[in-house]
């Protein structure tokens, strides 16, 4: 079996593992760790030789972009302080701590190699944490902080990682130049990312009539952003994040319903396949890593991995808890304000929720094979082994404790009342805008006024329902479906009646399409004004997109549209 055939087989197995994870209600990443470990124990599997620079380019830009386009920007702005402390300062502190310990543990860890290890395992992966949090209905601010940390900390860690690799390969390093390049390259990366996002938005406007082309443009965007920034000597990873945030803000207004639905599905699949593939690759690489480390006892390797794992967990707890209150106290004093201190239970949970994931494995496998002198990259195999071990320890041993810790801290009973209220408000606003659209003279003077009356009746009922929910009258009752419901269509008794029914159905499509377009704009405007968050907007937008796709179909046998005439008869 060739390496490619094996990878395809393992991807198929990954799909089965995802189902197992859903059934057992455990983080999918933990299942993947076990899958990678089992692969490493199978003798005779081929080695997959992918150049490190290709590995980095294939995995990092799309994973960063996927996280950025789905991140709620309004919530990011609200929690910018904690996110920066965790994703920038915390990563720097953790990187230094790991580098010092690694350098002391083994002589193979030169300072550049030690800092590379620190940068690789410093950023936590929020995916496993958030999967537990959603089942526990954690407070919204906790989810926002961890999601924001997961998006930005990768960019910070990768910048440090690139500096460490450059120092290891060339043997030259200037702290002053590194700091200057960090800030100048970061600022330039943001500028390039926004520029790429602007150009991509213009391209989407041109190709919006062909959804498959919009999909292709979206897929190529992170690579274009990264490569352009890299060619210009700035931070490619920061450029990708900036492009993703810009795209998330602007592109939903530009592309059509079908393209939005397809792009969302495409990025879900791409992210799933890349995250699965990286654990497969490390499973195939581990036997060769252990063979290269056969001069070291396994007990020594496991001991080093355990010590480094303890360091990353302890440093996070030791930094997050005191720094949160010190920074908050400082800003309260600076602003002469009375901002409330965050609950200690929430702070402690965030400090404990530092699980590592697939991004760290990508960075470990992307380490260069050799340095400028032709010698092997120092401690490369040890770095890969320790990285996998840290992920295993944090995901498999620490991960299952998250739910008990959340219950012990009594923070797992947070409600989603704020988000539910926002959704009720947005759906009410959309229904009211839809009703207002029916007053347009071009629609009000329809040849089939019964269609307009029918839609008015439905949307008045919908508006009353969401108004009641906004006032919290039914806050504890599951939301009623906002979908169109109909009884069975009765076939018209004559050809003439059938023609009339089809014309009424066509008029329904025309009028309802105009309403949906106005509702889409109203919901996006609410997001732009900060009234609702991105998550709420995307949920409502998806419902409207699916209805738009149904209305645009050319098939007359679609149930929802075909049943409209009989439904109108009953309503009128």
Secondary structure, DSSP 8 states (H G I E B T S, - for coil): --HHHHHHHHHHHHHHHHHHHHHHT--HHHHHHHHHHHHHHSTT-------HHHHHHHHHHHHHHHHHHTS-HHHHHHTHHHHHIIIIIHHHHHHHHHHHHHHHH-TT--HHHHHHHHHHHHS--HHHHHHHHHHHT--HHHHHHHHHHHHHHHHHHHHHHHHHHHHHHHS---HHHHHHHHHHHHHHHHHHHHHHHHHHHHHHHHHTT-HHHHHHHHHHHHHHHHHHHHHTTS-HHHHHHHHHHHHHHHGGGTS-HHHHHHHHHHHHHHHHHHHHHHHHHHHHHHHHHHHHTTTS-HHHHHHHHHHHHHHHHHHHHHHHHHHHHHHHHHHHHHHT-------HHHHHHHHH-----HHHHHHHHTS-SB-TTS-B-TTHHHHHHHHHHHHHIIIIIITTHHHHHHHHTT-TT---HHHHHHHHHHHHHHHHHHHHHTTSHHHHT-S-HHHHHHHHHHHHHHHHHHHHHHTTTTTTS-----S---------SSHHHHHHHHHHHHHHHHHHHHHHHHHHHHHHHHHHTTSS-HHHHHHHHHHHHHHHHHHH---TT-HHHHTHHHHHHHH-
